[in-house]
Amino acid sequence: MHTESGADGRICRRETLPAETMNKALNLHNKLVHELLSKHNGHEAATEGDSVTAAFGSPWDALAFAQVRTVWLEGQGLHPRSAS
């Protein structure tokens, strides 16, 4: 099972943030993704720019990863559904 995660304009508008702020956001996103991958039987399969493609041991692992990541992003105001 594969999934993709990115911290680009789907999460926040890159052009409205200072470069330093965007770099911090990308670093935080990448750290979170790698921590969640290790907790949900996943591994990084590829990267392109700020996107991470991951593979998981089962669809359930991928779903658990996606759910936790989405809740975290919403809590940080970084998920599109959390934008007002």
Phi and psi restraints in degrees (value plus and minus 20) as a CYANA .aco file:
   2 HIS   PHI    -137.9   -97.9
   2 HIS   PSI     130.1   170.1
   3 THR   PHI    -165.2  -125.2
   3 THR   PSI     140.2   180.2
   4 GLU   PHI    -143.2  -103.2
   4 GLU   PSI     128.0   168.0
   5 SER   PHI    -159.9  -119.9
   5 SER   PSI     114.1   154.1
   6 GLY   PHI    -163.2  -123.2
   6 GLY   PSI     137.0   177.0
   7 ALA   PHI    -134.5   -94.5
   7 ALA   PSI      10.6    50.6
   8 ASP   PHI    -108.4   -68.4
   8 ASP   PSI    -170.2  -130.2
   9 GLY   PHI     -81.9   -41.9
   9 GLY   PSI     -34.7     5.3
  10 ARG   PHI     -88.7   -48.7
  10 ARG   PSI     -45.7    -5.7
  11 ILE   PHI    -121.7   -81.7
  11 ILE   PSI     -65.4   -25.4
  12 CYS   PHI    -168.8  -128.8
  12 CYS   PSI     138.3   178.3
  13 ARG   PHI    -101.0   -61.0
  13 ARG   PSI      84.7   124.7
  14 ARG   PHI     -77.6   -37.6
  14 ARG   PSI     -59.3   -19.3
  15 GLU   PHI     -90.5   -50.5
  15 GLU   PSI     -33.4     6.6
  16 THR   PHI    -116.0   -76.0
  16 THR   PSI     -23.1    16.9
  17 LEU   PHI    -129.4   -89.4
  17 LEU   PSI     122.6   162.6
  18 PRO   PHI     -82.0   -42.0
  18 PRO   PSI     131.1   171.1
  19 ALA   PHI     -75.9   -35.9
  19 ALA   PSI     -61.5   -21.5
  20 GLU   PHI     -82.8   -42.8
  20 GLU   PSI     -60.8   -20.8
  21 THR   PHI     -85.9   -45.9
  21 THR   PSI     -63.3   -23.3
  22 MET   PHI     -84.1   -44.1
  22 MET   PSI     -60.5   -20.5
  23 ASN   PHI     -82.4   -42.4
  23 ASN   PSI     -61.2   -21.2
  24 LYS   PHI     -83.9   -43.9
  24 LYS   PSI     -61.7   -21.7
  25 ALA   PHI     -83.2   -43.2
  25 ALA   PSI     -63.4   -23.4
  26 LEU   PHI     -83.5   -43.5
  26 LEU   PSI     -62.6   -22.6
  27 ASN   PHI     -83.0   -43.0
  27 ASN   PSI     -62.0   -22.0
  28 LEU   PHI     -84.8   -44.8
  28 LEU   PSI     -64.0   -24.0
  29 HIS   PHI     -79.0   -39.0
  29 HIS   PSI     -68.2   -28.2
  30 ASN   PHI     -83.4   -43.4
  30 ASN   PSI     -60.0   -20.0
  31 LYS   PHI     -82.9   -42.9
  31 LYS   PSI     -65.6   -25.6
  32 LEU   PHI     -80.2   -40.2
  32 LEU   PSI     -67.1   -27.1
  33 VAL   PHI     -78.0   -38.0
  33 VAL   PSI     -66.5   -26.5
  34 HIS   PHI     -87.2   -47.2
  34 HIS   PSI     -57.0   -17.0
  35 GLU   PHI     -84.7   -44.7
  35 GLU   PSI     -63.5   -23.5
  36 LEU   PHI     -88.3   -48.3
  36 LEU   PSI     -57.1   -17.1
  37 LEU   PHI     -78.7   -38.7
  37 LEU   PSI     -65.0   -25.0
  38 SER   PHI     -86.8   -46.8
  38 SER   PSI     -49.6    -9.6
  39 LYS   PHI    -102.2   -62.2
  39 LYS   PSI     -37.2     2.8
  40 HIS   PHI    -142.2  -102.2
  40 HIS   PSI      14.0    54.0
  41 ASN   PHI      34.4    74.4
  41 ASN   PSI      21.5    61.5
  42 GLY   PHI    -143.7  -103.7
  42 GLY   PSI     144.7   184.7
  43 HIS   PHI    -167.2  -127.2
  43 HIS   PSI     134.7   174.7
  44 GLU   PHI     -91.4   -51.4
  44 GLU   PSI     103.5   143.5
  45 ALA   PHI    -116.3   -76.3
  45 ALA   PSI     -52.5   -12.5
  46 ALA   PHI    -185.9  -145.9
  46 ALA   PSI     139.6   179.6
  47 THR   PHI    -153.9  -113.9
  47 THR   PSI     130.5   170.5
  48 GLU   PHI    -169.0  -129.0
  48 GLU   PSI      92.4   132.4
  49 GLY   PHI      42.2    82.2
  49 GLY   PSI    -141.7  -101.7
  50 ASP   PHI    -122.1   -82.1
  50 ASP   PSI      -8.5    31.5
  51 SER   PHI    -117.1   -77.1
  51 SER   PSI     121.8   161.8
  52 VAL   PHI    -139.8   -99.8
  52 VAL   PSI     106.7   146.7
  53 THR   PHI    -121.6   -81.6
  53 THR   PSI     109.2   149.2
  54 ALA   PHI    -144.2  -104.2
  54 ALA   PSI     132.3   172.3
  55 ALA   PHI    -137.8   -97.8
  55 ALA   PSI     125.6   165.6
  56 PHE   PHI    -148.5  -108.5
  56 PHE   PSI     138.2   178.2
  57 GLY   PHI     -87.1   -47.1
  57 GLY   PSI     -48.9    -8.9
  58 SER   PHI    -174.1  -134.1
  58 SER   PSI     142.9   182.9
  59 PRO   PHI     -79.9   -39.9
  59 PRO   PSI     -52.5   -12.5
  60 TRP   PHI     -86.3   -46.3
  60 TRP   PSI     -57.7   -17.7
  61 ASP   PHI     -83.4   -43.4
  61 ASP   PSI     -63.8   -23.8
  62 ALA   PHI     -84.2   -44.2
  62 ALA   PSI     -61.1   -21.1
  63 LEU   PHI     -84.3   -44.3
  63 LEU   PSI     -64.4   -24.4
  64 ALA   PHI     -81.2   -41.2
  64 ALA   PSI     -63.4   -23.4
  65 PHE   PHI     -77.7   -37.7
  65 PHE   PSI     -70.3   -30.3
  66 ALA   PHI     -83.4   -43.4
  66 ALA   PSI     -59.9   -19.9
  67 GLN   PHI     -85.0   -45.0
  67 GLN   PSI     -67.4   -27.4
  68 VAL   PHI     -84.4   -44.4
  68 VAL   PSI     -62.8   -22.8
  69 ARG   PHI     -82.2   -42.2
  69 ARG   PSI     -64.4   -24.4
  70 THR   PHI     -83.4   -43.4
  70 THR   PSI     -64.8   -24.8
  71 VAL   PHI     -80.6   -40.6
  71 VAL   PSI     -63.0   -23.0
  72 TRP   PHI     -82.6   -42.6
  72 TRP   PSI     -67.1   -27.1
  73 LEU   PHI     -81.8   -41.8
  73 LEU   PSI     -61.4   -21.4
  74 GLU   PHI     -82.2   -42.2
  74 GLU   PSI     -61.1   -21.1
  75 GLY   PHI     -84.5   -44.5
  75 GLY   PSI     -46.2    -6.2
  76 GLN   PHI    -111.4   -71.4
  76 GLN   PSI     -22.2    17.8
  77 GLY   PHI      52.8    92.8
  77 GLY   PSI       2.4    42.4
  78 LEU   PHI    -124.6   -84.6
  78 LEU   PSI     -27.5    12.5
  79 HIS   PHI    -109.2   -69.2
  79 HIS   PSI     121.5   161.5
  80 PRO   PHI     -73.1   -33.1
  80 PRO   PSI     -52.9   -12.9
  81 ARG   PHI     -89.9   -49.9
  81 ARG   PSI     -40.6    -0.6
  82 SER   PHI    -109.7   -69.7
  82 SER   PSI     -27.8    12.2
  83 ALA   PHI     -95.0   -55.0
  83 ALA   PSI     120.0   160.0
